[in-house]
Amino acid sequence: MSKQRQALSVLIVSTLAFTVCFMVWMMFAVIGIPLKKTLGLNATEFGLLTAMPVLSGSLTRVPLGIWTDKYGGRIVMAVIMAITVPAIWFMALATEYWHFLMIGLVVGLAGGSFSVGTPYVARWFPKERQGFAMGIFGAGNSGAAVNKFVAPALVVAFGWTMVPHVYAAVMLGTLVLFWFFSYSDPAHRVPSHTKFSDQLKMLKDPNVLKYCQYYSIVFGGYVALSLWMVQYYVGEYGLDIRIAALLAACFSLPGGVLRAFGGWLSDKYGAHSVTWWVMWVSWICLFLLSYPQTDFTVMTVNGPATFHIGLNVYAFTFLMFLLGIAWAFGKASVFKYISDEYPTNIGTVSGIVGLAGGMGGFVLPIMFGALMDLTGVRSSAFMLMYGVVWVSLIWMYWTEVRKTETMGKKSPAFSLAG
């Protein structure tokens, strides 16, 4: 088989594998709702439950990225999927809160598949097509939306325990497909004399830290809100779990599938231009989403008049849809920065940046729950995200925009508009 056909086959089965891994990684977003009721969890405990798989999936990203550079993505991806199958299955047998936390840590290894597949796929393509290839692979994030279509139907029809059984079978079948239709090229591995400590020196690079900050928003925020939105719809708007999951998918689905288009935009217009506009769109959407449901009374000449301000379910869903599109582009553009600047260490740097994004996805749901328990305001989750985006905008302005003409005919934005 020609290299080109092998590359295409690797891209297809790797994207499928990542989609299933991400679906499994996000399963607590749906089954966590009946578990919250059964176990009597508060918002903070629910946030911790949903975040546990994200923790292990994040902490393993750096070593998995390094092992991918050294041993190749095919074997590392297969091992990850094989380890998670029994853990997913046994989740249906758990009865105590701590059982779910511990099993969630093992299942969370599925989330580490991103830092394996990214360098594995990228090295099969020339540099000018790597952004697009990584974008297609990254579209596996849409597994979060697939989870919201599949899991609620299983919960309503058979109970939540059916979800782990079905997901374990799907993961096993995907592992078999991946192994038979993927390939390995020894030329893609980092030379054996490369030391672990040398690769970790990337942590001292200020640009790597900056990309970590960007990714903690576009990926960490995506993961956190994907986990949080179903119960948000149920609590804020009183929706049935199936309708809530369907509307939550309006954020998760574009946030995954449009990543490939974001990769194409990043190849064509550059990582900086795409990321800059992603941050501004995020800032505007999060500002509007932050406003809580508010009733206020104004004393008029005719007596008191009461007004209500707040997003209805349609406006809220539309803003979440826009935010999902923006973050899909942003996830691709951040990794375009990496493939451009670190072509020989994509695995290591993508692991570090992926770790930061994943840790954002771990910390944020817990903070969402703590803020809601503390304030009683559900939209406080968006207030927190709004502040995080401010940090990235300021950082980006001082380190990149001041070095780039952002207005006028020479600006990237002008070229994009033209």
Secondary structure as GFF3:
##gff-version 3
##sequence-region A 1 418
A	DSSP	alpha_helix	3	25	.	.	.	ID=ss1
A	DSSP	alpha_helix	28	39	.	.	.	ID=ss2
A	DSSP	alpha_helix	43	59	.	.	.	ID=ss3
A	DSSP	alpha_helix	61	71	.	.	.	ID=ss4
A	DSSP	alpha_helix	73	90	.	.	.	ID=ss5
A	DSSP	three_ten_helix	91	93	.	.	.	ID=ss6
A	DSSP	alpha_helix	97	107	.	.	.	ID=ss7
A	DSSP	three_ten_helix	108	112	.	.	.	ID=ss8
A	DSSP	alpha_helix	113	122	.	.	.	ID=ss9
A	DSSP	alpha_helix	127	138	.	.	.	ID=ss10
A	DSSP	three_ten_helix	139	142	.	.	.	ID=ss11
A	DSSP	alpha_helix	143	158	.	.	.	ID=ss12
A	DSSP	alpha_helix	162	181	.	.	.	ID=ss13
A	DSSP	three_ten_helix	186	188	.	.	.	ID=ss14
A	DSSP	alpha_helix	196	200	.	.	.	ID=ss15
A	DSSP	three_ten_helix	201	204	.	.	.	ID=ss16
A	DSSP	alpha_helix	206	218	.	.	.	ID=ss17
A	DSSP	alpha_helix	220	237	.	.	.	ID=ss18
A	DSSP	alpha_helix	241	257	.	.	.	ID=ss19
A	DSSP	alpha_helix	259	269	.	.	.	ID=ss20
A	DSSP	alpha_helix	271	290	.	.	.	ID=ss21
A	DSSP	beta_strand	294	300	.	.	.	ID=ss22
A	DSSP	beta_strand	303	309	.	.	.	ID=ss23
A	DSSP	alpha_helix	313	341	.	.	.	ID=ss24
A	DSSP	alpha_helix	346	375	.	.	.	ID=ss25
A	DSSP	alpha_helix	380	399	.	.	.	ID=ss26
A	DSSP	three_ten_helix	401	403	.	.	.	ID=ss27
A	DSSP	alpha_helix	412	417	.	.	.	ID=ss28
###
